Amino acid sequence: MDAVRVDARGMRCPWPAIRLGRMMRETGGPVLILADDPIAPGEIAALAKAQGWSLSAVEEGGWLVSSPKAGQARLRS
């Protein structure tokens, strides 16, 4: 399954976490979220933990988030 890409660069927190949550609800994941707000890593990690999602850093300013139901993900270029 391909990961849906959400580009939240340039958005101040809490918007990256809000966009991630919305996309996870709409698609069920996996989601590749890109964010450059310095607070975003902590907020994204807290949201993933609270929801039981897995979180992996995949590039600078990018995280792959998936639900246990989503299965394995492939990144879309």
N, C-alpha and C positions, 0 to 999 in steps of 0.2 A: 504494500500500500504506500502511495506517495504521500509525503508530508505536505500539508498546506502551508504556504509561506505567508507570514504576517510581518510586514515591515513597519515597526513602530519607532524607527529612528527619528529623532527630532521631537518626539512626544515626551512630555514631562510625566512623571509618575503622579497619579496611579494609572494613566492611560495605557501603557504597555500591558499591565496585568489585566485591565478591563478588556482590552482587545483579545488577549489570550483566552480569558475565560469565555468570552462570547464565541470565539471560533471553536473552542473545545466543545461547547454546548451544541453548536450548529453542526459540527462535523463528527464529533466523537474522537477526533485526533487521528493521527499524530499532527502536531503543529510545529513548524519551525518559526520561532519568534526572534526577531532582530530588534534590539533596543540599545540605545546609547546613553540613556539617563543613568548617572552613577548609582541611583537608588534602585533601579530596575532589577539587578540580579537578586537582591534580597527579597523584593516583593514577589518576583516570579517564583523563587524557591519556596517562599512561604505559601503562596497560592497552590503550587503543585503538591506540597506536603499536605496541606489541609484537604485537598481533593483526592489524595491517593494516586496522583499521577507520577510517572517517572520523569526525571529531568536529566538531560545530558548536555554539557557544553559542547558545541560542535565547531564553533569558530569564534573569533573575538566579537563579543557583543551578540552572540547567537546561541540559542538553546533549542534542543529538540524535546518537546513535551508530548508524552503519550499516555493514554489510559491503558490499564491492564486489558481492556476489551479490544483495543485497537490493533493488537498484534505487532508485527515487525514493520518498520517504516523505511522507506527509501527517500532520500532527499531529491526534490525536483530542482533542476538547474534553472 
